[in-house]
Amino acid sequence: MDFQLSDDQRALRSGMRDLLGAVFDRDPLRAAVEREGALDRSLWRELGAAGFFALRLPEEAGGVGLGLPEAVLLFEEAGRALLPGPLVATHLAAGLVKGAAEGEAVVTAVAGELPVAHLAEADAVLVVDGRASGLPGEAWGLEVLPGKTEGAEVLSGEALRAFVAAARPVRSMDPLTPLHRAPADAKPAPAASERTRADAERAPAATERAPAHAGRFRFEAALLTAAEQLGSAARTTEAAVQHAGEREQFGSPIGSFQAVKHLCADMLARTEPARAAVYAAAVTGDPVEIAAAKLLADEAAVRNARDCLQIHGGMGFTWEADVHLHLKRAWLRAASWLTGAGAEELLAAGLGTAGRLPRSSAAYGRPVGEAGGGG
């Protein structure tokens, strides 16, 4: 069995890297920081024209007709470039929210306890698991997304404006990601690990591979976020190695010192297992494998950014260096969609109930062989 990327997949990844290198290099990145994370709508539309959001829509619906393995490659490149904005939510809303596939609409999401990213600029908000928590649809004008997954609804128009007015801005650790705290009655249902035993007993049994309260949306979002983390981990590894080869101390490159060599080797040793896990989870779509991929990618992104900062020394702590931007974004992503604790609970449940969860991507609506090219 060949697990190497196909020529088409390599070309797709290379094309996205070239595009982002042309339209979002360091100068636009720093300009975005100065704008406090405000989105560049022209860049968003350029991503839409390149098929970033419509990648997995069928060709007859105006999409590219590819699958999760290809989407992971694009999100990995977005993570490398520190591309700002609610990329995951807009990608998953393509074909369901008008203008999302083309990059004409910015779509964000309310999920879990994490504040909502880029809410003030959003044209629509996905509320994940809102109805499961007893959120009255009449209060916010929620519309169920057709054919997507249970527990995901959309806010737009007057309902969205009321929602934004009721939300509260909060300070973000990432200067590229403005955040708002959602209204208290718009928070989704707690994760399975946070529910009481009585709640679990009242809930219907989970007969699909994904737990009934979560559905496909949350797991796909976690996987695409893990892909962004992977891209960031790879980029900070490259930056650390480059700096270690250029920076001299005591007449020698610092990369010749054993302590620095070990840090760089550790960074690579975290990145490559995370890459294998993310790529494999993209092919199978299995929630347990997605949980493992998210755990490994979160660790690689956060720890690699910290080690990269360490290798850069005093310069790494300055605002002018880009290392801290990778670290802050990695912290934020690690808390979104599937946290470390939630992933560990899912992995533990998978070990304790072997055979209970189906191990194919049939629950995602397609066989593995139709995942979009394989990986």
Secondary structure, 3 states (H helix, E strand, C coil): CCCCCCHHHHHHHHHHHHHHHHHCCHHHHHHHHHCCCCCCHHHHHHHHHCCCCCCCCCHHHCCCCCCHHHHHHHHHHHHHHCCCCCHHHHHHHCCCCCCCCCCCCCEEEECCCCCEECHHHCCEEEEECCHHHCCCHHHHCCEECCCCCCCEEEECHHHHHHHHHHCEEECCCCCCCCEEECCHHHCCCCCHHHCCHHHHHHCCCCCCCCCCCCHHHHHHHHHHHHHHHHHHHHHHHHHHHHHHHHCEECCEEHHHCHHHHHHHHHHHHHHHHHHHHHHHHHHHCCHHHHHHHHHHHHHHHHHHHHHHHHHHHHHHHCCCCCHHHHHHHHHHHHCCCCCHHHHHHHHHHHHHCCCCCCCCHHHHCCCHHHCCCCC
